Amino acid sequence: MDTRLTRTLASATFALAVLCGLTFLGTGVTHVLDDGAVCVQTGFWANAPLADDLHLGNGVEAAASATRLCQHSPSAGQRAADLGDRLPWPLFGTLALLLFSRLLKTVVRQGPFTDPVSRQLSALGWFVTAGTLVTGLVAGWSQSWLVDSMAPIVGSGPTLSGPLVLVLAGLAAVIMGKIMREGVRMREDLEGTI
């Protein structure tokens, strides 16, 4: 299936993977070399009334939706937690896009309904499913720990963050890969009997 659209999509996906990888590296380098404050946002005090008078109209009530906490001389643990909050998603995006680009290149070379494509689709699906959960747990727990290190009243614990709907997309890719693999086997059986 060597179509112009598939080739273009494979190239664009690879370019996006490189861009995501550069974002990962740039964020990592700038945060490692930065000796400034470490900041984190929490929704722990969501809907808490604001302390300052905002000169609101009659009958209007204001509430906070998110709180931003900053530590001006962070510890090494807080710096590591900041990296754990910021770096997992760009790394996950880079690897997922590289796997998808590789899948599209295989489709261009061998066609869509082949055994290598079905295996790569399943591998991509498993990576997206497990990677979303692991990445969400690392980023969420890092953020939770960072908030707890600045405001102990909040507490720390395992938290998932990010677009967890990707788990459904990953499972759908796994199922489609298995369906394609069965289709490939049935086609090979039919070709063998004729």
C-alpha positions in Angstrom: 0.0 0.0 0.0 2.5 2.6 -1.2 0.2 5.6 -1.4 1.2 9.2 -1.2 -1.0 9.8 1.9 0.6 6.9 3.8 4.1 8.0 2.9 3.3 11.6 3.9 1.7 10.5 7.2 4.7 8.3 8.0 7.1 11.2 7.4 4.9 13.6 9.4 4.6 11.2 12.3 8.4 10.7 12.4 8.8 14.5 12.3 6.4 14.9 15.2 8.3 12.2 17.1 11.5 14.1 16.6 9.8 17.3 17.7 8.4 15.6 20.8 11.9 14.2 21.5 13.5 17.6 21.2 10.8 18.9 23.6 11.7 16.1 26.1 15.4 16.9 25.8 15.0 20.7 26.0 12.7 20.5 29.0 15.1 18.1 30.8 18.2 20.2 30.1 16.6 23.5 31.0 15.2 22.1 34.3 18.4 20.4 35.2 20.5 23.5 34.6 17.9 25.9 36.2 18.6 26.8 39.8 15.4 28.9 40.2 12.2 28.1 41.9 10.3 24.9 41.4 6.5 25.4 41.0 3.6 23.1 41.0 -0.2 23.5 40.7 -2.7 21.7 42.8 -6.5 21.6 42.9 -6.6 20.6 46.6 -8.2 23.9 47.6 -10.6 24.0 44.6 -13.7 26.0 45.4 -12.2 27.5 48.5 -13.3 31.1 49.0 -10.7 33.7 48.2 -9.3 35.8 51.1 -8.8 39.1 49.3 -11.6 41.5 48.5 -12.0 41.4 44.7 -14.7 44.2 44.6 -17.3 41.9 43.2 -20.9 42.9 42.5 -23.8 42.1 44.8 -24.5 38.4 45.1 -21.3 37.3 43.4 -19.0 34.9 45.2 -15.5 34.0 44.0 -13.7 30.7 44.6 -10.3 29.4 43.8 -9.9 26.7 41.2 -6.2 25.9 41.5 -3.4 26.9 43.7 0.2 27.4 42.5 2.9 26.6 45.0 6.6 27.6 44.5 9.7 26.6 46.4 12.5 29.1 45.9 15.4 27.0 47.1 14.2 23.5 46.3 15.9 20.3 47.5 17.3 17.7 45.2 14.2 15.6 45.8 11.9 18.5 44.8 13.9 19.0 41.6 13.7 15.3 40.8 9.9 15.4 41.4 9.6 18.4 39.2 11.3 16.4 36.4 9.1 13.4 37.2 6.1 15.7 36.7 7.2 17.3 33.5 9.2 14.7 31.5 7.2 11.4 31.3 4.5 12.6 28.9 6.9 14.0 26.2 9.0 10.8 26.5 5.8 8.7 26.1 4.7 10.8 23.1 8.1 10.4 21.4 8.1 6.7 21.8 4.5 6.2 20.8 5.0 8.3 17.7 8.1 6.4 16.7 6.3 3.1 17.0 3.4 4.5 14.9 5.8 5.9 12.3 7.5 2.4 12.1 4.1 0.8 11.7 3.2 3.2 8.8 6.6 2.5 7.1 5.8 -1.2 7.3 2.4 -0.6 5.8 4.1 1.2 2.9 6.6 -1.6 2.3 4.5 -4.7 2.8 0.9 -3.7 2.6 -1.7 -3.2 5.4 -2.9 -6.8 5.9 0.3 -8.6 6.7 1.7 -10.4 9.7 4.3 -7.7 10.5 1.7 -5.0 10.5 -0.6 -6.9 12.8 2.2 -7.6 15.2 3.4 -3.9 15.2 -0.2 -2.7 15.7 -0.5 -5.0 18.7 2.8 -3.9 20.1 1.8 -0.2 19.6 -1.5 -0.9 21.4 0.2 -2.6 24.3 2.7 0.2 24.6 0.0 2.8 24.6 -2.1 0.9 27.1 0.7 0.2 29.6 2.6 3.3 28.8 -0.3 5.6 29.6 -0.8 4.0 33.0 2.9 4.0 33.9 3.4 7.5 32.6 0.3 8.8 34.3 1.3 7.2 37.6 4.9 8.6 37.5 3.8 12.1 36.6 0.8 12.1 39.0 2.8 10.7 41.9 5.7 13.1 41.3 3.3 16.0 41.3 1.5 14.7 44.4 4.8 14.3 46.2 6.0 17.7 45.1 2.8 19.3 46.4 3.1 17.4 49.7 6.7 18.6 50.1 5.5 22.2 49.9 2.2 21.8 51.7 2.2 18.8 54.0 -1.5 19.2 54.8 -2.4 18.0 51.2 -0.8 14.5 51.6 0.9 12.4 49.0 -0.1 9.2 47.4 -0.4 7.3 44.1 -2.2 9.5 41.6 -2.9 9.1 37.9 -2.7 12.1 35.7 -2.9 12.8 32.0 -5.3 11.6 29.2 -6.2 8.2 30.5 -8.6 7.7 27.6 -5.5 6.6 25.7 -5.8 3.3 27.5 -9.0 2.6 25.4 -7.2 3.6 22.2 -4.4 1.2 23.1 -6.7 -1.7 23.8 -8.6 -1.0 20.6 -5.2 -1.2 18.7 -4.4 -4.5 20.5 -7.8 -6.0 19.5 -7.5 -4.7 15.9 -4.0 -6.2 15.7 -5.3 -9.6 16.8 -8.2 -9.4 14.3 -5.7 -8.6 11.5 -3.5 -11.5 12.5 -6.4 -13.9 12.3 -7.3 -12.4 8.9 -3.8 -12.9 7.7 -3.9 -16.6 8.9 -7.2 -17.2 7.2 -5.9 -15.7 3.9 -2.8 -17.9 4.1 -4.9 -20.9 4.7 -7.1 -20.1 1.7 -4.0 -19.6 -0.5 -2.6 -22.9 0.7 -5.8 -24.8 -0.2 -6.2 -23.3 -3.7 
